[in-house]
């Protein structure tokens, strides 16, 4: 989980390692303002053929977002796995650096 720009986060994951599971065909990425995910702020689905990462855009700068990912196979979506770190805050370098812009 990483900050891309001030309103976007990149989520990357790897395939589950269990050998006895059916073939995974897609993943679901969900984000929320709270760690319990009682209220989902948004979600997106990604086919396996499109890779193992997404960029979540149009987020509110300075707001913490908790992220989790679920795998989908013939049995449906599995239990979600929380991102590591569990949350990120979209921000610009100017918000975290005391350095003045050189431009």
Secondary structure, DSSP 8 states (H G I E B T S, - for coil): -EEEETTEEEEE------TTS----EEEEEEESSTT-SSEEEEEEEEGGG-SEEEE-S--TT-EEEEEEEEEETTEE---EEEEEEEEE---HHHH-------
